[in-house]
Amino acid sequence: MSNRVLLEVIALDAQDAVAAQSGGADRLELVTDMAADGLTPPVSTFTAIRAAVDIPLRVMLRLSDGFAAGGPADMDALVRAAQALREAGADEFVLGFLDDHGQPDLVTIERLLAVVDDCRWTFHRAIDHAADRDALRKQLADLPGLDTYLTAGSAAGVDDGMRTLLAEAARHGEPGYEPQLLVGGGLRLDHVPRLRQAGLTGFHIGGAARPGGWSAPVDPAAVREWRAALDA
């Protein structure tokens, strides 16, 4: 992708994936159940999407709403899901868990990383709910494969988190700040110029790619509008 600004689009199925790619998406985040803010899709969904498009796919690893991994049975189920997806060919993932104190749940994260080998992965918007963003970054800094943080800068969205996003962009390259910032969560087209001016190169959209709402498929024209804005 060279210096092209990354546009990642949420896809729920193969129809979404084809539409997103045709509109100019560089990568897809694969999830199911957006009523729970995106959970792990079935292996069959991954394989159908993988057969339909040739752009990178990042698959969500989360079985319930929120950022807690749950009990031992929940963790075992998540590990099995990760193993099945890996065996089916998934090689990029999205994950992130916090403990009851808002600290990164390293036990859960490291257990999943052992299953997905050295695959590249995104730490998702759990960072926006962390007790201390800077401390979280430093705790995760040495984990293999972590190359992206999906964040709005705030649990309330990009409007509220803009100052944080700009401050973190200015620290890119410092210890814990090497991964790419992928901006998503209440992101609008009018945010793009300021974020691009600050040097941000990753953008993530879900509902913005679906003018008809989550019950409607991805609209390639909507994705194309974002592609044009990022390339301007």
Rosetta silent file (secondary structure, phi, psi, omega in degrees, C-alpha in Angstrom):
SEQUENCE: MSNRVLLEVIALDAQDAVAAQSGGADRLELVTDMAADGLTPPVSTFTAIRAAVDIPLRVMLRLSDGFAAGGPADMDALVRAAQALREAGADEFVLGFLDDHGQPDLVTIERLLAVVDDCRWTFHRAIDHAADRDALRKQLADLPGLDTYLTAGSAAGVDDGMRTLLAEAARHGEPGYEPQLLVGGGLRLDHVPRLRQAGLTGFHIGGAARPGGWSAPVDPAAVREWRAALDA
SCORE:     score description
SCORE:     0.000 S_00000001
   1 L     0.000   -4.593  178.805    0.000    0.000    0.000 S_00000001
   2 L    47.501 -124.681 -177.388    3.131    2.234    0.083 S_00000001
   3 L   -95.271    9.574 -179.907    2.166    5.693    1.407 S_00000001
   4 L   -63.339  137.742  176.840   -1.550    5.282    0.749 S_00000001
   5 L   -69.532  132.079 -176.085   -3.758    6.210    3.697 S_00000001
   6 E   -77.563  127.978  172.557   -5.333    3.072    5.142 S_00000001
   7 E  -117.302  113.797  177.772   -9.116    2.773    4.973 S_00000001
   8 E  -107.680  134.763 -177.240  -10.524   -0.141    6.964 S_00000001
   9 E  -123.725  138.624  175.347  -14.225   -1.014    6.686 S_00000001
  10 E   -72.613  131.525  176.294  -16.313   -3.323    8.873 S_00000001
  11 E  -124.574  133.776  177.935  -17.721   -6.272    6.924 S_00000001
  12 L   -99.364  -20.976 -177.513  -20.399   -8.637    8.186 S_00000001
  13 L  -159.110 -178.673 -176.695  -20.533  -10.903    5.140 S_00000001
  14 H   -65.505  -35.572  177.972  -19.192  -11.450    1.630 S_00000001
  15 H   -59.988  -45.864  175.876  -21.596   -8.912    0.101 S_00000001
  16 H   -58.383  -44.172 -175.457  -20.222   -6.233    2.430 S_00000001
  17 H   -62.023  -46.091  179.874  -16.683   -7.273    1.623 S_00000001
  18 H   -63.255  -42.841  179.823  -17.103   -7.031   -2.135 S_00000001
  19 H   -64.212  -42.745 -179.286  -18.806   -3.646   -1.842 S_00000001
  20 H   -64.765  -43.823  179.317  -16.127   -2.294    0.480 S_00000001
  21 H   -64.610  -41.385 -179.137  -13.290   -3.430   -1.753 S_00000001
  22 H   -65.920  -26.889  178.235  -14.958   -2.007   -4.853 S_00000001
  23 H   -81.879  -11.104  177.163  -15.331    1.329   -3.045 S_00000001
  24 L   114.312   12.276  176.258  -11.630    1.482   -2.243 S_00000001
  25 L   -64.757  142.948  177.481  -11.210   -0.153    1.163 S_00000001
  26 L   -93.187  -26.980 -175.792   -7.673   -1.346    1.886 S_00000001
  27 E  -154.538  153.713  178.157   -8.586   -3.750    4.669 S_00000001
  28 E  -117.419  144.250  166.947  -11.670   -5.229    6.315 S_00000001
  29 E  -103.146  121.669 -176.502  -12.518   -5.862    9.944 S_00000001
  30 E   -97.816  124.703  179.236  -14.671   -8.983   10.122 S_00000001
  31 L  -143.046  171.961  166.205  -17.285   -9.160   12.866 S_00000001
  32 E  -132.763  164.812  172.505  -20.760  -10.375   13.598 S_00000001
  33 L    57.769   71.016  177.923  -23.511   -8.964   15.859 S_00000001
  34 H   -70.163  -12.977  173.157  -23.037   -5.212   15.773 S_00000001
  35 H   -63.076  -24.038  176.212  -25.715   -4.928   18.441 S_00000001
  36 H  -106.116   21.672  178.181  -22.895   -6.080   20.741 S_00000001
  37 L    65.351   23.843  171.655  -20.364   -3.786   19.014 S_00000001
  38 L    97.837  109.689 -179.573  -18.841   -6.596   16.980 S_00000001
  39 E  -119.801  174.517 -178.480  -18.112  -10.185   17.973 S_00000001
  40 L   -63.007  125.718  178.677  -16.128  -13.079   16.471 S_00000001
  41 L   -78.505  160.303  174.215  -17.680  -14.217   13.191 S_00000001
  42 L   -64.162  154.923  176.686  -18.165  -17.892   12.318 S_00000001
  43 H   -57.235  -37.746 -178.945  -15.397  -19.620   10.390 S_00000001
  44 H   -61.200  -35.035  176.953  -17.831  -20.001    7.482 S_00000001
  45 H   -67.507  -44.569  177.398  -18.175  -16.212    7.266 S_00000001
  46 H   -58.263  -47.843 -175.936  -14.408  -15.779    7.225 S_00000001
  47 H   -65.830  -36.836  177.890  -13.937  -18.372    4.492 S_00000001
  48 H   -65.024  -42.208  179.460  -16.713  -16.877    2.350 S_00000001
  49 H   -69.486  -40.292  179.696  -15.209  -13.406    2.644 S_00000001
  50 H   -61.646  -34.504  178.544  -11.687  -14.680    2.034 S_00000001
  51 H   -75.207  -21.541 -172.736  -12.913  -16.293   -1.183 S_00000001
  52 H   -91.216  -25.847 -175.809  -14.715  -13.121   -2.286 S_00000001
  53 L  -136.423  163.905 -178.401  -11.969  -10.481   -1.905 S_00000001
  54 L  -121.048   17.618  175.414   -8.204  -10.254   -2.012 S_00000001
  55 L   -94.483  162.076 -178.929   -7.530   -7.440    0.467 S_00000001
  56 L   -60.270  146.896  179.346   -6.306   -8.076    4.049 S_00000001
  57 E  -123.397  129.590  172.709   -8.851   -9.240    6.637 S_00000001
  58 E  -112.359  123.693 -171.929   -8.631   -8.649   10.381 S_00000001
  59 E  -102.960  129.629  179.473  -10.925  -10.926   12.360 S_00000001
  60 E   -67.888  135.986  172.080  -12.415   -9.893   15.700 S_00000001
  61 L  -115.508   92.167  179.349  -11.683  -12.119   18.704 S_00000001
  62 L  -165.930  130.123 -174.999  -14.435  -11.342   21.224 S_00000001
  63 L  -108.398   -5.055  177.770  -17.416  -13.456   22.223 S_00000001
  64 L  -150.732  157.896 -179.251  -19.434  -10.999   24.324 S_00000001
  65 L   -60.836  149.125  179.080  -20.079   -7.275   24.560 S_00000001
  66 L    96.626 -171.829 -172.519  -17.625   -5.254   26.605 S_00000001
  67 L  -121.274   15.949  174.931  -13.915   -5.647   27.259 S_00000001
  68 L   -98.464  140.175 -177.471  -13.832   -8.420   29.874 S_00000001
  69 L   -74.651  -21.320 -177.308  -12.797  -11.904   28.763 S_00000001
  70 L    90.836 -167.480 -178.031  -15.236  -13.627   31.118 S_00000001
  71 L   -81.196 -177.137 -178.350  -14.683  -16.801   33.095 S_00000001
  72 H   -56.488  -40.456  179.925  -12.551  -19.852   32.271 S_00000001
  73 H   -64.823  -39.053  177.937  -15.255  -21.414   30.081 S_00000001
  74 H   -64.843  -42.065 -179.508  -15.582  -18.175   28.093 S_00000001
  75 H   -65.236  -41.373  178.249  -11.833  -17.983   27.663 S_00000001
  76 H   -61.139  -40.867  179.437  -11.648  -21.596   26.496 S_00000001
  77 H   -64.917  -38.570  179.546  -14.381  -20.917   23.937 S_00000001
  78 H   -67.585  -40.738  177.528  -12.525  -17.866   22.647 S_00000001
  79 H   -62.443  -42.518  178.199   -9.294  -19.813   22.303 S_00000001
  80 H   -62.200  -40.707  178.961  -11.115  -22.531   20.351 S_00000001
  81 H   -63.710  -42.814  178.883  -12.621  -19.906   18.063 S_00000001
  82 H   -63.344  -41.952  178.888   -9.202  -18.353   17.466 S_00000001
  83 H   -61.887  -44.288 -178.832   -7.697  -21.759   16.724 S_00000001
  84 H   -64.032  -41.218  178.781  -10.445  -22.586   14.231 S_00000001
  85 H   -66.862  -40.725  178.808  -10.041  -19.276   12.433 S_00000001
  86 H   -62.439  -42.940  179.572   -6.279  -19.650   12.318 S_00000001
  87 H   -65.230  -27.885  178.996   -6.619  -23.156   10.877 S_00000001
  88 L   -81.334   -5.776  176.420   -9.009  -21.759    8.248 S_00000001
  89 L   113.175   -0.610  177.212   -6.351  -19.302    7.127 S_00000001
  90 L   -63.735  133.494 -177.675   -6.982  -16.159    9.148 S_00000001
  91 L  -133.620   10.269  173.005   -3.693  -14.355    9.631 S_00000001
  92 E  -142.947  143.576 -172.600   -4.660  -10.940   11.080 S_00000001
  93 E  -139.705  167.012  176.038   -6.799  -10.295   14.157 S_00000001
  94 E  -130.288  126.957 -179.450   -8.455   -7.674   16.368 S_00000001
  95 E  -158.402  170.828  177.813   -8.545   -8.147   20.145 S_00000001
  96 L   162.199  125.549 -176.870   -8.176   -6.372   23.464 S_00000001
  97 L  -136.204  144.604  178.147   -9.261   -7.072   27.030 S_00000001
  98 E  -118.846  152.592  174.416   -9.257   -5.144   30.278 S_00000001
  99 L   -87.727 -173.720 -175.856   -9.491   -6.322   33.866 S_00000001
 100 L   -66.416  -15.020 -178.327  -11.903   -4.952   36.470 S_00000001
 101 L  -102.620    8.454  179.783   -9.543   -2.049   37.170 S_00000001
 102 L    78.165   15.002  175.642   -9.234   -0.913   33.564 S_00000001
 103 L   -94.442  155.231  177.896   -5.761   -2.410   33.178 S_00000001
 104 E   -62.507  133.891  178.372   -4.852   -4.612   30.204 S_00000001
 105 L   -83.989   84.159 -173.609   -5.750   -8.266   30.834 S_00000001
 106 H   -67.043  -30.702  178.978   -2.347   -9.624   29.870 S_00000001
 107 H   -61.240  -48.218  179.703   -3.184  -13.217   30.814 S_00000001
 108 H   -66.396  -47.003 -177.951   -6.023  -13.330   28.294 S_00000001
 109 H   -60.331  -46.235 -177.419   -4.169  -11.386   25.621 S_00000001
 110 H   -68.823  -31.323  177.094   -1.036  -13.534   25.856 S_00000001
 111 H   -66.061  -40.968  177.994   -3.070  -16.734   25.784 S_00000001
 112 H   -68.252  -39.667  179.685   -4.691  -15.654   22.528 S_00000001
 113 H   -63.421  -30.841  176.621   -1.382  -14.546   21.041 S_00000001
 114 H   -65.075  -29.531 -179.197   -0.002  -18.016   21.711 S_00000001
 115 H   -80.221  -38.553 -174.884   -2.798  -19.399   19.524 S_00000001
 116 L   -94.142   16.018  176.043   -2.448  -16.927   16.647 S_00000001
 117 L    57.101 -133.207 -179.599    1.348  -17.256   16.520 S_00000001
 118 L  -105.112   33.015  178.098    3.022  -14.057   15.350 S_00000001
 119 L   -62.638  151.319  174.510    0.071  -12.765   13.326 S_00000001
 120 E   -74.537  146.540 -176.735   -0.379   -9.017   13.074 S_00000001
 121 E  -152.597  157.903  177.149   -3.165   -7.643   15.224 S_00000001
 122 E  -106.000  133.103  166.614   -5.043   -4.552   16.333 S_00000001
 123 E   -87.085  117.123 -169.972   -5.735   -3.649   19.953 S_00000001
 124 L   -81.850 -160.718 -168.520   -9.271   -2.359   19.601 S_00000001
 125 H   -69.919    8.690  167.963  -11.205    0.374   21.378 S_00000001
 126 H   -55.832  -28.941  178.725  -10.654   -1.145   24.791 S_00000001
 127 H   -60.406  -29.638 -179.371   -7.869    1.460   24.926 S_00000001
 128 H   -75.395   -9.329  178.761  -10.563    4.145   25.063 S_00000001
 129 H  -112.957    4.785 -177.104  -11.902    2.558   28.261 S_00000001
 130 L   -73.373  152.726  178.009   -8.537    1.960   29.925 S_00000001
 131 L   -66.918  -32.758 -176.718   -7.660    3.532   33.268 S_00000001
 132 L  -149.573  103.889 -176.364   -4.385    4.869   31.835 S_00000001
 133 H   -61.237  -44.291 -177.341   -3.809    4.895   28.069 S_00000001
 134 H   -64.075  -44.099  179.046   -0.108    5.648   28.310 S_00000001
 135 H   -64.042  -39.748  178.413    0.516    2.867   30.833 S_00000001
 136 H   -59.747  -46.865 -179.573   -1.465    0.407   28.705 S_00000001
 137 H   -57.969  -42.802 -177.739    0.650    1.193   25.657 S_00000001
 138 H   -70.433  -33.019  177.112    3.855    0.626   27.583 S_00000001
 139 H   -68.968  -31.076 -177.461    2.581   -2.658   29.054 S_00000001
 140 H   -93.351   -5.523 -167.980    1.715   -3.948   25.578 S_00000001
 141 L   -56.189  -33.866 -174.753    4.762   -2.549   23.798 S_00000001
 142 L   -97.528    6.895 -179.581    6.715   -5.806   23.587 S_00000001
 143 L   -74.106  136.374 -176.610    3.867   -8.102   22.558 S_00000001
 144 L   -68.900  138.952  172.152    4.506   -9.768   19.199 S_00000001
 145 L    88.939  -14.595 -177.514    2.440   -8.705   16.207 S_00000001
 146 E   -70.632  113.386 -179.237    0.798   -5.602   17.694 S_00000001
 147 E  -127.604    1.917 -174.202    0.911   -3.001   14.928 S_00000001
 148 E  -150.955  142.745  166.231   -2.306   -0.983   15.356 S_00000001
 149 E  -117.175  120.786  171.726   -4.491    0.713   17.956 S_00000001
 150 E   -87.229  119.144 -172.643   -8.110    1.286   16.956 S_00000001
 151 E  -154.012  148.666  170.147   -9.170    4.344   18.926 S_00000001
 152 L  -102.814   -1.522 -175.597  -11.418    7.374   18.988 S_00000001
 153 L    84.465  -12.686 -177.643   -9.258    8.994   21.646 S_00000001
 154 L  -162.399  149.630  175.126  -12.202    8.744   24.045 S_00000001
 155 L   -62.916  -22.041 -177.862  -14.960    6.307   24.942 S_00000001
 156 L   -86.098   -7.079  177.796  -17.384    9.041   23.830 S_00000001
 157 L   114.055  177.394 -172.218  -16.026    9.184   20.273 S_00000001
 158 H   -63.930  -37.230  178.317  -13.764   11.258   18.051 S_00000001
 159 H   -53.522  -46.937 -178.173  -15.399   14.613   18.855 S_00000001
 160 H   -77.035  -28.299 -172.723  -14.444   14.167   22.512 S_00000001
 161 H   -97.935    3.579 -174.726  -11.157   12.409   21.780 S_00000001
 162 H   -54.956  -45.322 -177.859   -9.682   14.707   19.135 S_00000001
 163 H   -61.348  -40.065  178.715   -7.176   16.320   21.490 S_00000001
 164 H   -66.035  -43.373  179.374   -5.946   12.909   22.641 S_00000001
 165 H   -59.703  -44.223 -179.005   -5.628   11.640   19.074 S_00000001
 166 H   -66.782  -38.914  179.222   -3.568   14.662   18.046 S_00000001
 167 H   -66.642  -40.388 -179.634   -1.341   14.362   21.111 S_00000001
 168 H   -71.912  -34.177  176.148   -0.726   10.653   20.524 S_00000001
 169 H   -61.075  -37.269 -179.425   -0.025   11.244   16.838 S_00000001
 170 H   -69.178  -18.397 -179.550    2.690   13.692   17.859 S_00000001
 171 L   -97.377    5.878 -177.660    4.324   10.946   19.968 S_00000001
 172 L   -54.346  132.045 -179.180    4.503    8.397   17.147 S_00000001
 173 L   101.003  -19.832  174.693    7.743    6.473   17.327 S_00000001
 174 L   -70.177  159.525  176.447    8.206    6.824   21.077 S_00000001
 175 L   -53.584  125.292 -177.990    8.262    3.587   23.141 S_00000001
 176 L    89.612  -11.490 -177.323    4.690    2.258   23.155 S_00000001
 177 L  -115.676   16.824  178.157    3.653    4.636   20.375 S_00000001
 178 L   -73.085  -36.828 -179.231    5.130    2.783   17.404 S_00000001
 179 L   -60.500  152.649  178.172    1.872    1.050   16.306 S_00000001
 180 E   -67.930  139.448  170.213   -0.324    2.844   13.791 S_00000001
 181 E   -84.568  121.914  176.201   -3.259    4.834   15.105 S_00000001
 182 E  -109.028  108.461 -172.034   -6.419    3.663   13.340 S_00000001
 183 E   -85.021  125.501  177.759   -9.074    6.276   14.037 S_00000001
 184 L  -162.448  150.147 -179.882  -12.618    5.001   14.448 S_00000001
 185 L   116.814   90.548 -175.426  -15.648    5.531   16.632 S_00000001
 186 L    72.356   21.294 -179.542  -17.953    8.410   15.774 S_00000001
 187 L   -75.378  134.293  177.322  -15.599    9.321   12.947 S_00000001
 188 L  -124.704  161.602  179.042  -16.993   11.756   10.349 S_00000001
 189 H   -60.087  -32.712 -178.580  -15.677   13.100    7.078 S_00000001
 190 H   -72.604  -12.117  173.841  -15.289   16.565    8.582 S_00000001
 191 H   -77.621  -23.761 -167.400  -12.773   15.156   11.074 S_00000001
 192 H   -59.796  -47.641 -176.341  -10.472   13.953    8.299 S_00000001
 193 H   -56.560  -43.720 -178.588   -8.609   17.172    7.332 S_00000001
 194 H   -67.453  -39.962  179.984   -7.456   17.882   10.885 S_00000001
 195 H   -68.304  -40.534  177.954   -6.446   14.285   11.504 S_00000001
 196 H   -66.154  -39.626  179.330   -4.576   14.045    8.216 S_00000001
 197 H   -60.951  -30.833  178.837   -2.799   17.337    8.916 S_00000001
 198 L   -80.269   -3.157  176.857   -1.571   15.784   12.183 S_00000001
 199 L    95.994    6.462  179.819   -0.072   12.920   10.205 S_00000001
 200 L   -72.685  138.338 -170.779   -2.630   10.226   10.964 S_00000001
 201 L  -127.643   11.730  179.180   -2.732    7.562    8.254 S_00000001
 202 E  -134.931  131.616 -177.413   -5.360    5.030    9.359 S_00000001
 203 E  -136.978  139.849 -172.268   -9.150    5.383    9.337 S_00000001
 204 E  -129.200  125.722 -179.585  -11.854    2.854   10.282 S_00000001
 205 E  -129.524  147.944  176.569  -15.541    3.104    9.372 S_00000001
 206 L  -127.765  -81.393  178.607  -18.585    0.967   10.064 S_00000001
 207 H   -61.232  -29.776 -179.804  -21.907    2.765   10.078 S_00000001
 208 H   -65.297  -19.765  177.068  -20.476    5.482    7.825 S_00000001
 209 H   -89.719    1.190 -176.691  -20.236    2.878    5.061 S_00000001
 210 L  -132.264   80.353  179.280  -23.934    2.045    5.477 S_00000001
 211 L   -57.578  -23.720  179.469  -26.176    5.067    4.914 S_00000001
 212 L   -87.407    5.639 -179.489  -29.143    2.709    5.288 S_00000001
 213 L    92.004  175.134 -174.915  -28.105    1.598    8.773 S_00000001
 214 L   -68.539  -16.201  176.117  -26.685   -1.681   10.058 S_00000001
 215 L   -80.492   -9.860  179.353  -29.570   -3.645    8.549 S_00000001
 216 L  -102.551  157.164  179.725  -28.398   -2.500    5.109 S_00000001
 217 L   -76.414  168.799  171.933  -25.246   -3.673    3.316 S_00000001
 218 L   -58.093  137.115  178.181  -22.092   -1.642    2.773 S_00000001
 219 L  -101.135  114.718 -178.550  -22.640    0.980    0.068 S_00000001
 220 H   -59.553  -30.388  178.776  -19.644    1.159   -2.296 S_00000001
 221 H   -66.195  -37.275  177.763  -20.475    4.786   -3.103 S_00000001
 222 H   -66.137  -41.884  177.629  -20.186    5.706    0.591 S_00000001
 223 H   -64.117  -39.737 -179.859  -16.820    3.941    0.813 S_00000001
 224 H   -62.521  -35.939  177.913  -15.725    5.698   -2.375 S_00000001
 225 H   -63.536  -41.221  176.944  -16.545    9.069   -0.795 S_00000001
 226 H   -66.826  -40.917  179.200  -14.258    8.225    2.131 S_00000001
 227 H   -59.009  -43.516 -178.810  -11.546    7.002   -0.213 S_00000001
 228 H   -65.716  -39.387  179.400  -11.656   10.291   -2.115 S_00000001
 229 H   -65.227  -40.093 -178.929  -11.510   12.334    1.109 S_00000001
 230 H   -72.628  -28.495 -179.223   -8.486   10.406    2.362 S_00000001
 231 H   -86.576   -9.976 -175.775   -6.705   10.716   -0.975 S_00000001
 232 L   -65.082    0.000    0.000   -7.367   14.449   -1.319 S_00000001
